[in-house]
Amino acid sequence: MNTRCPESARVRGAVLQLLSEEISSSSLPSLSRELKVHLASCGFCAAEARALDPTLLFVPLSASIASAPPVEEVRRVSNDILAEVRRRSRLAPPAAARPFLSRRFLQVAALVALAAGLFGIEGIRLARRGRAVPPAPVAAAPTPNESPRDASESVRPSARPLIQDLKSPGARVYEFAAVSPKEPSVVFIADPHADL
Amino acid sequence: MRLVSSSVRSESSEAPAEGLGGAVSVEGSGAPAEERALARRASRGDTDAFAELVARRTPGVLSFLRRLLGDAEDARDVAQLTFVRVWENLDRYDPAYAFSTWLFRIAGNLAIDALRARGTRQRTEAESFRLVKGARTSAEPDGPALLAEREVRRVFDTCASVLSEKQRLVFVLREFEDKDSREIAQILGCRESTVRNHLFQARRLLRDEIRKCFPEFVAGRKE
């Protein structure tokens, strides 16, 4: 069936060299493409090589020797790939095609928006607080006919204690405004000259 | 003629394959610089550039996955998924590496996921019993001199069931795809010493498995 090949001695030497280099070499020894082609076509040498190194049985699977996949199969797979990619690219182009919507850009934009939101809220809160604190004393002194009660009603909307000057020097009225209209207001008058 | 080549001496991931004689090779179709340019255009949404990359690389990726997975249908599915992943992640491609290296890294990782998902080892072990019996009854007394590619593929799929996913990937990349240790390390994301160790172990395990399951193929010739 297989006549002796004139290359058999060299093939044998090459396989033995391969086996010794596999243990000693720091590289990845492999048979040359030329030898693989020879082994794929010479039954005598292929059998000898397999006897020395059984993994040479797989030489016919080497990309340099093995048959290419059928053209029809390649075409079908390629078409499937491109159809899928075109479908996806209609929904969303590849990331590099969207420089302003890159992941890094979105991260930075989210941080900036968060920071701006926090500063904005805090700023509004500070502004409201500044408006709510009246300058003391408030120029809301009652007329002589007004009772302290009337004076307190004119400033009821505020929830903070009100400080009012009276005619008596040093006298002051503090009102703790009620939470609801049904609750009585508490008024505190402080006058160092009052005669109790 | 030089009969043994060392991956360190003879190959580079940048060097196109030489003398392929019409056979398909993953490195054999196009210069890396051209593919980098195509990848750059594709990353800007140019589907024509991407179609060119697909046309160049689909045959090689299909062959590689077919050998790695041992199943044509799985190979087609993983190939399709590979290119979709490539399209979705083109902005992450580092042009410092050959496009094919990046492509094979994605394909290899997806293939490993597929191998793990289907529990290849258990299934192929079950199949190997039938294959071994079939091979023994059909084989000639001292083994066939020249095995058909299909038969060799079946033997490999059976024997490779003893390998880990990474050992199998390294063996296929080195022995079938003719990749050098540097590029395999880049594809796997590991050191070259790890690649050498995987390959050494893979060869040892495969030798044992072939001798055990297919002794008729490795019988010594009577002079």
Boltz contact constraints between the chains, C-beta under 6 A:
constraints:
  - contact:
      token1: [A, 2]
      token2: [B, 145]
      max_distance: 6.0
  - contact:
      token1: [A, 14]
      token2: [B, 3]
      max_distance: 6.0
  - contact:
      token1: [A, 14]
      token2: [B, 4]
      max_distance: 6.0
  - contact:
      token1: [A, 17]
      token2: [B, 4]
      max_distance: 6.0
  - contact:
      token1: [A, 18]
      token2: [B, 4]
      max_distance: 6.0
  - contact:
      token1: [A, 27]
      token2: [B, 6]
      max_distance: 6.0
  - contact:
      token1: [A, 27]
      token2: [B, 7]
      max_distance: 6.0
  - contact:
      token1: [A, 27]
      token2: [B, 8]
      max_distance: 6.0
  - contact:
      token1: [A, 28]
      token2: [B, 7]
      max_distance: 6.0
  - contact:
      token1: [A, 28]
      token2: [B, 174]
      max_distance: 6.0
  - contact:
      token1: [A, 28]
      token2: [B, 181]
      max_distance: 6.0
  - contact:
      token1: [A, 29]
      token2: [B, 4]
      max_distance: 6.0
  - contact:
      token1: [A, 29]
      token2: [B, 6]
      max_distance: 6.0
  - contact:
      token1: [A, 30]
      token2: [B, 5]
      max_distance: 6.0
  - contact:
      token1: [A, 32]
      token2: [B, 2]
      max_distance: 6.0
  - contact:
      token1: [A, 32]
      token2: [B, 3]
      max_distance: 6.0
  - contact:
      token1: [A, 32]
      token2: [B, 5]
      max_distance: 6.0
  - contact:
      token1: [A, 34]
      token2: [B, 1]
      max_distance: 6.0
  - contact:
      token1: [A, 35]
      token2: [B, 3]
      max_distance: 6.0
  - contact:
      token1: [A, 43]
      token2: [B, 145]
      max_distance: 6.0
  - contact:
      token1: [A, 43]
      token2: [B, 146]
      max_distance: 6.0
  - contact:
      token1: [A, 47]
      token2: [B, 145]
      max_distance: 6.0
  - contact:
      token1: [A, 47]
      token2: [B, 221]
      max_distance: 6.0
  - contact:
      token1: [A, 48]
      token2: [B, 221]
      max_distance: 6.0
  - contact:
      token1: [A, 50]
      token2: [B, 218]
      max_distance: 6.0
  - contact:
      token1: [A, 51]
      token2: [B, 218]
      max_distance: 6.0
  - contact:
      token1: [A, 51]
      token2: [B, 220]
      max_distance: 6.0
  - contact:
      token1: [A, 54]
      token2: [B, 207]
      max_distance: 6.0
  - contact:
      token1: [A, 54]
      token2: [B, 210]
      max_distance: 6.0
  - contact:
      token1: [A, 54]
      token2: [B, 211]
      max_distance: 6.0
  - contact:
      token1: [A, 54]
      token2: [B, 218]
      max_distance: 6.0
  - contact:
      token1: [A, 55]
      token2: [B, 203]
      max_distance: 6.0
  - contact:
      token1: [A, 55]
      token2: [B, 206]
      max_distance: 6.0
  - contact:
      token1: [A, 55]
      token2: [B, 207]
      max_distance: 6.0
  - contact:
      token1: [A, 57]
      token2: [B, 217]
      max_distance: 6.0
  - contact:
      token1: [A, 58]
      token2: [B, 156]
      max_distance: 6.0
  - contact:
      token1: [A, 60]
      token2: [B, 149]
      max_distance: 6.0
  - contact:
      token1: [A, 60]
      token2: [B, 152]
      max_distance: 6.0
  - contact:
      token1: [A, 61]
      token2: [B, 67]
      max_distance: 6.0
  - contact:
      token1: [A, 61]
      token2: [B, 152]
      max_distance: 6.0
  - contact:
      token1: [A, 61]
      token2: [B, 176]
      max_distance: 6.0
  - contact:
      token1: [A, 62]
      token2: [B, 176]
      max_distance: 6.0
  - contact:
      token1: [A, 63]
      token2: [B, 25]
      max_distance: 6.0
  - contact:
      token1: [A, 63]
      token2: [B, 176]
      max_distance: 6.0
  - contact:
      token1: [A, 63]
      token2: [B, 177]
      max_distance: 6.0
  - contact:
      token1: [A, 64]
      token2: [B, 20]
      max_distance: 6.0
  - contact:
      token1: [A, 64]
      token2: [B, 23]
      max_distance: 6.0
  - contact:
      token1: [A, 66]
      token2: [B, 149]
      max_distance: 6.0
  - contact:
      token1: [A, 68]
      token2: [B, 24]
      max_distance: 6.0
  - contact:
      token1: [A, 68]
      token2: [B, 59]
      max_distance: 6.0
  - contact:
      token1: [A, 69]
      token2: [B, 59]
      max_distance: 6.0
  - contact:
      token1: [A, 69]
      token2: [B, 62]
      max_distance: 6.0
  - contact:
      token1: [A, 69]
      token2: [B, 63]
      max_distance: 6.0
  - contact:
      token1: [A, 74]
      token2: [B, 58]
      max_distance: 6.0
  - contact:
      token1: [A, 74]
      token2: [B, 59]
      max_distance: 6.0
  - contact:
      token1: [A, 77]
      token2: [B, 58]
      max_distance: 6.0
  - contact:
      token1: [A, 77]
      token2: [B, 76]
      max_distance: 6.0
  - contact:
      token1: [A, 77]
      token2: [B, 79]
      max_distance: 6.0
  - contact:
      token1: [A, 78]
      token2: [B, 54]
      max_distance: 6.0
  - contact:
      token1: [A, 78]
      token2: [B, 58]
      max_distance: 6.0
  - contact:
      token1: [A, 80]
      token2: [B, 80]
      max_distance: 6.0
  - contact:
      token1: [A, 81]
      token2: [B, 54]
      max_distance: 6.0
  - contact:
      token1: [A, 81]
      token2: [B, 80]
      max_distance: 6.0
  - contact:
      token1: [A, 81]
      token2: [B, 83]
      max_distance: 6.0
  - contact:
      token1: [A, 82]
      token2: [B, 51]
      max_distance: 6.0
  - contact:
      token1: [A, 84]
      token2: [B, 84]
      max_distance: 6.0
  - contact:
      token1: [A, 85]
      token2: [B, 87]
      max_distance: 6.0
  - contact:
      token1: [A, 93]
      token2: [B, 45]
      max_distance: 6.0
  - contact:
      token1: [A, 94]
      token2: [B, 43]
      max_distance: 6.0
  - contact:
      token1: [A, 94]
      token2: [B, 45]
      max_distance: 6.0
  - contact:
      token1: [A, 94]
      token2: [B, 90]
      max_distance: 6.0
  - contact:
      token1: [A, 95]
      token2: [B, 91]
      max_distance: 6.0
  - contact:
      token1: [A, 96]
      token2: [B, 43]
      max_distance: 6.0
  - contact:
      token1: [A, 96]
      token2: [B, 44]
      max_distance: 6.0
  - contact:
      token1: [A, 96]
      token2: [B, 90]
      max_distance: 6.0
  - contact:
      token1: [A, 96]
      token2: [B, 91]
      max_distance: 6.0
  - contact:
      token1: [A, 97]
      token2: [B, 44]
      max_distance: 6.0
  - contact:
      token1: [A, 97]
      token2: [B, 45]
      max_distance: 6.0
